[in-house]
């Protein structure tokens, strides 16, 4: 699985505090190695985001992503506002 970083993801990541960026990097590594790890709580979204998925960074922060053939595209990262 190849991970591709969308420009919005990169922008949002730059806005996060350093301690949170470190958590995001750790979770991305975990995601690469084990998509179904329980601490990620990866799940498919519904409604207008039905083609997207999400995994948890912590209780408040999420990464939005989607599958595209052999790639996973990380779309955005942040608090629950990423669902808007």
NUPA-239465 format. One record per residue: x, y, z of N, C-alpha, C in turn. Coordinates in Angstrom, 2 decimals, padded with zeros to 5 digits, always signed. Atoms other than C-alpha are relative to their C-alpha. Example, Ala and Ser with C-alpha at 12.3 -4.5 7.8 and 13.67 -1.06 7.14 Angstrom:
n_px_n_py_n_pz_ca_px_ca_py_ca_pz_c_px_c_py_c_pz
+000.89_-001.19_+000.00_+012.30_-004.50_+007.80_+000.90_+001.20_+000.00
-000.82_-001.19_-000.06_+013.67_-001.06_+007.14_-000.77_+001.09_+000.73
// end
This chain:
n_px_n_py_n_pz_ca_px_ca_py_ca_pz_c_px_c_py_c_pz
+000.84_-001.17_+000.00_+000.00_+000.00_+000.00_+000.88_+001.24_+000.00
-000.72_-001.27_+000.08_+001.38_+003.38_-001.03_-000.84_+001.09_+000.65
+000.71_-001.11_-000.62_+000.48_+006.42_+001.03_+000.33_+001.28_-000.75
-000.12_-001.27_+000.70_-000.13_+009.68_-000.80_-000.59_+001.07_+000.91
+000.44_-001.09_-000.87_-000.46_+012.96_+001.09_-000.61_+001.12_-000.84
+000.68_-001.09_+000.70_-003.04_+015.41_-000.26_+000.53_+001.34_+000.52
-000.50_-001.32_-000.41_-002.10_+019.09_-000.15_-000.75_+000.52_+001.22
+000.77_-000.44_-001.17_-004.91_+019.78_+002.34_+000.51_-000.69_+001.26
-000.56_+000.73_-001.14_-003.48_+017.09_+004.65_+001.30_+000.67_+000.46
-001.28_-000.63_-000.33_-000.04_+018.70_+004.49_-000.20_+001.35_+000.68
+000.30_-001.32_-000.59_-001.48_+022.16_+005.25_-000.52_-000.16_+001.43
+000.59_+000.22_-001.32_-003.53_+020.88_+008.17_+001.04_-000.51_+000.99
-001.04_+000.55_-000.87_-000.57_+018.95_+009.57_+000.94_+001.10_+000.50
-000.89_-001.10_-000.38_+001.58_+022.10_+009.59_-000.61_+000.88_+001.08
+000.68_-000.84_-000.99_-001.04_+023.85_+011.74_-000.07_-000.63_+001.38
+000.09_+000.71_-001.28_-000.93_+021.21_+014.48_+001.22_+000.26_+000.86
-001.16_-000.13_-000.89_+001.28_+021.55_+017.56_+000.95_-001.19_-000.17
-001.03_+001.03_+000.22_+004.53_+019.55_+017.47_-000.31_-001.34_+000.67
+000.28_+001.26_-000.69_+003.43_+017.00_+020.08_-001.06_-000.81_-000.74
+001.05_+000.69_+000.73_+000.38_+016.19_+017.97_+000.52_-000.52_-001.34
-000.62_+000.45_+001.25_+002.40_+015.96_+014.75_+000.74_-001.32_+000.24
-000.70_+001.25_-000.35_+004.52_+013.29_+016.46_-000.98_-001.16_+000.13
+001.03_+001.04_-000.12_+001.37_+011.33_+017.33_-000.53_-000.40_-001.38
+000.50_+000.28_+001.35_+000.13_+011.64_+013.74_+000.98_-000.89_-000.74
-001.03_+000.80_+000.68_+003.42_+010.27_+012.40_+000.00_-001.43_+000.54
+000.04_+001.34_-000.60_+003.29_+007.35_+014.86_-001.21_-000.79_-000.50
+001.22_+000.69_+000.44_-000.29_+006.52_+013.85_+000.06_-000.35_-001.48
-000.14_+000.31_+001.43_+000.53_+006.71_+010.14_+000.88_-001.23_-000.18
-000.88_+001.18_+000.07_+003.36_+004.22_+010.66_-000.77_-001.25_+000.42
+000.82_+001.12_-000.44_+000.99_+001.96_+012.60_-001.01_-000.38_-001.09
+000.96_+000.22_+001.08_-001.60_+002.36_+009.82_+000.64_-000.75_-001.16
-000.72_+000.68_+001.10_+000.97_+001.33_+007.19_+000.24_-001.46_+000.31
-000.35_+001.36_-000.40_+001.87_-001.78_+009.15_-001.20_-000.87_+000.34
+001.15_+000.78_-000.44_-001.57_-002.81_+010.41_-001.25_+000.87_-000.05
+001.19_-000.83_+000.24_-004.62_-001.05_+008.97_-001.09_-000.27_+001.04
+001.10_+000.36_-000.90_-006.93_-002.90_+011.36_+000.38_+000.02_+001.48
-000.40_-000.07_-001.41_-005.04_-002.17_+014.60_-001.12_+000.69_+000.79
+001.13_-000.55_-000.77_-007.68_-001.52_+017.30_+000.17_+001.46_+000.43
-000.20_-001.37_-000.47_-006.11_+001.75_+018.47_-000.28_+001.03_-001.11
+000.29_-000.91_+001.10_-006.70_+003.26_+015.00_-001.50_+000.24_-000.16
+001.45_-000.09_+000.17_-010.44_+002.61_+015.05_-000.35_+000.45_-001.42
+000.25_-000.35_+001.40_-010.38_+002.82_+011.24_-001.40_-000.46_-000.40
+001.36_+000.35_+000.41_-013.87_+002.92_+009.80_-000.44_+000.84_-001.19
+000.57_-000.68_+001.17_-015.80_+003.86_+006.68_-001.03_+001.00_+000.48
+000.93_-001.05_-000.37_-017.79_+007.06_+006.86_-001.31_-000.13_-000.78
+001.33_+000.08_+000.60_-021.40_+007.66_+005.85_-000.42_+001.37_-000.53
+000.55_-001.26_+000.50_-023.51_+010.32_+004.19_+000.84_+000.57_-001.12
-000.73_-000.65_+001.09_-021.72_+012.86_+002.03_+001.47_-000.43_-000.04
-001.39_+000.48_-000.05_-018.36_+011.34_+003.11_+000.08_-001.51_-000.22
+000.10_+001.45_+000.10_-019.39_+007.80_+002.16_+001.15_-000.68_-000.74
-001.14_+000.59_+000.71_-016.33_+007.27_-000.07_+001.30_+000.13_+000.80
-001.18_-000.24_-000.82_-013.94_+008.21_+002.73_+000.00_-000.86_+001.26
-000.21_+000.74_-001.24_-012.56_+006.53_+005.81_+000.65_+000.94_+001.01
-000.62_-000.79_-001.05_-011.21_+007.80_+009.11_+000.76_-000.93_+000.94
-000.62_+000.70_-001.13_-008.72_+006.67_+011.73_+000.38_+001.01_+001.07
-000.21_-000.85_-001.17_-008.05_+008.04_+015.19_+001.46_+000.27_+000.29
-001.31_-000.37_-000.51_-005.00_+009.91_+016.38_-000.06_-000.05_+001.53
+000.30_+000.05_-001.43_-006.40_+010.42_+019.89_-001.51_+000.15_+000.13
+001.45_-000.09_-000.19_-009.84_+010.98_+021.40_-000.64_+001.12_-000.82
+000.56_-001.18_+000.67_-010.27_+014.29_+019.56_+000.39_+000.13_-001.48
-000.55_-000.26_+001.34_-008.21_+014.11_+016.33_-000.08_-001.23_-000.90
+000.20_+001.05_+001.00_-008.75_+012.11_+013.16_+000.78_+000.30_-001.28
-000.54_-000.11_+001.36_-007.20_+011.46_+009.76_-001.07_-000.51_-000.94
+000.92_+000.44_+001.06_-009.53_+011.30_+006.77_+000.83_-000.54_-001.15
-000.73_+000.59_+001.13_-008.43_+009.08_+003.91_-000.97_-000.72_-000.91
+000.77_+000.81_+000.93_-009.65_+007.22_+000.88_+000.94_-000.94_-000.74
-000.75_+000.97_+000.79_-008.52_+004.26_-001.16_-000.13_+000.35_-001.47
-000.01_-000.25_+001.44_-007.53_+004.75_-004.79_+000.93_-001.03_-000.63
-000.75_+001.12_+000.58_-006.41_+001.53_-006.50_+001.03_-000.50_+001.01
-001.05_+000.49_-000.91_-003.04_+000.71_-004.85_+000.45_+001.05_+001.00
-000.41_-001.09_-000.88_-002.85_+003.99_-002.96_-001.03_+000.27_+001.08
+000.85_-000.59_-001.02_-004.23_+005.37_+000.24_+000.33_+001.48_+000.00
-000.22_-001.44_+000.05_-004.70_+009.12_+000.01_-000.45_+000.59_+001.33
+000.33_-000.68_-001.24_-004.53_+010.96_+003.32_-000.51_+001.38_-000.38
+000.69_-001.19_+000.47_-006.99_+013.80_+002.77_+000.11_+001.18_+000.95
+000.01_-001.08_-000.98_-007.04_+015.79_+006.00_+000.29_-000.56_+001.38
-000.25_+000.39_-001.39_-006.09_+015.71_+009.67_-000.43_+001.15_+000.89
+000.42_-001.03_-000.93_-007.51_+017.55_+012.63_-001.05_-000.52_+000.96
+001.06_+000.39_-000.92_-010.29_+017.58_+015.20_-001.26_-000.34_-000.80
+001.23_+000.43_+000.68_-013.89_+016.74_+014.38_-000.44_+000.90_-001.13
+000.31_-000.90_+001.12_-014.04_+019.72_+012.01_+000.40_-000.59_-001.34
-000.41_+000.60_+001.28_-012.38_+017.51_+009.37_-001.19_-000.67_-000.67
+001.20_+000.63_+000.57_-015.82_+015.94_+008.89_-000.90_+001.01_-000.69
+000.85_-001.03_+000.60_-017.29_+019.26_+007.74_+000.37_+000.26_-001.45
// end
